[in-house]
């Protein structure tokens, strides 16, 4: 199912995450330079509860966060 990541049959979660992030970054560069990759595993608080957002990117011209 994840052949496009070009990883081995056995992989770690961190290896899978790194391959997925690299593929996403390459895709965003192909779409255009208005996308910015803001980070991964970012902490965010809603009321009194903390959450971790896996991937955060941003469209600079439209000023839309993509979570």
C-alpha positions in Angstrom: 0.0 0.0 0.0 2.9 2.4 0.6 5.1 1.3 -2.3 5.5 5.0 -3.3 7.7 5.5 -0.1 10.3 3.0 -1.3 10.9 1.5 2.1 11.7 -2.1 3.0 9.1 -4.6 4.1 10.2 -4.3 7.7 10.5 -0.7 9.0 10.3 1.2 12.2 7.6 3.8 12.9 10.2 6.6 12.8 11.6 5.3 9.5 8.0 5.2 8.1 7.3 8.7 9.4 10.6 10.1 7.9 9.8 8.6 4.5 6.3 9.9 4.5 7.4 13.4 5.5 10.1 13.4 2.7 7.5 12.3 0.2 5.1 15.0 1.4 7.8 17.7 1.2 8.7 16.6 -2.4 5.0 16.8 -3.3 4.6 20.3 -1.9 7.6 21.5 -3.8 6.0 20.2 -7.0 2.7 21.9 -6.3 4.3 25.3 -5.9 6.5 27.5 -3.7 3.6 29.0 -1.8 3.5 26.0 0.6 5.6 26.0 3.7 6.3 23.0 5.8 5.9 24.3 9.4 6.9 21.2 11.4 6.0 17.9 12.8 4.9 16.7 16.2 3.9 20.2 17.1 2.2 20.7 20.5 -1.1 22.5 20.6 -3.4 23.3 23.5 -7.1 23.4 23.3 -8.7 24.5 26.6 -6.7 22.6 29.2 -5.7 19.6 27.0 -2.4 19.3 25.1 -2.3 17.5 21.7 0.4 16.7 19.2 -0.2 17.5 15.6 1.7 15.1 13.4 2.3 17.4 10.3 1.7 21.1 9.9 2.1 23.0 6.7 0.9 26.4 5.6 -0.1 28.1 2.3 1.6 31.5 2.4 -0.5 33.3 -0.2 -3.9 32.0 1.0 -2.8 32.1 4.7 -4.3 28.7 5.3 -2.9 26.2 7.8 -2.9 22.6 6.7 -3.0 20.2 9.6 
